[in-house]
Amino acid sequence: MNDSFQQLESLGLQVFLAGANYNFRTATIGEEEVGHQIIKALQDGGFDYKSFYTGEQVHGQKVSNPQEDTSKPFTIGRILSQSDGLMTNQPNQVLMVKFADCTPILIFDARQKVVSIVHSGWRSTVQKISQIAIQKMQAEFASRMEDLWVYIGPSIDQANYEVGEDVYQAFSDWNNQALFIKPSSKLEKYQLSMTEANLMLIRELGIPDEKIYVDRRSTYLSSDLHSARREGKKYQLNGLFTMIK
């Protein structure tokens, strides 16, 4: 268990990152096998859970509460429609997001015992999904900024995340100099730091660095994690699981 997970566990949040030894991509192994993979991860992570939820990830900004939003049966538990974020204040309710090179983020209110988990690819990052999750926690559970702890999970490193002019322009309202490097030899190509983009969103809200844990492992470079860019069309998916104890 890494140090950030240990701290979150001490505050009452259980966390498990399932990497290269698992695969949660329905397109490559089918829904039934994904269910087996989820059950294995829940067992390996030591979850004593009552219910399980994941989201139908569409690279959007919706953050769903299983107690309020419509869900449908999944191969295990239930899946929330069009949701890249999930939020709950219910103990023993596991939430999961899947990711390859995108960024998984956890936000935990240690006082009110509320957790949000989001899948933040570049599109969701532009839409500020992590800030939306925090605003929803404030609106529905009276979360206070000073009680929040954040974990920004691994994603593709900047050197290996080449994007086009369209992505660069999508961040035009941001401080692009802090997020992009432009390779001198390639026209209309840029290298984007997803870690810095998501860190910028969290810092904008005034959450201090000592309460933000950043896992700077690269999905592209780490053999412990799946990467869409490295693995190609048949890429596999990692999973981040969390539960209020």
Order of alpha helices (4+ residues) and beta strands (2+ residues): alpha-beta-alpha-alpha-beta-beta-beta-beta-beta-beta-beta-beta-alpha-alpha-beta-beta-alpha-alpha-beta-beta-alpha-beta-alpha-beta
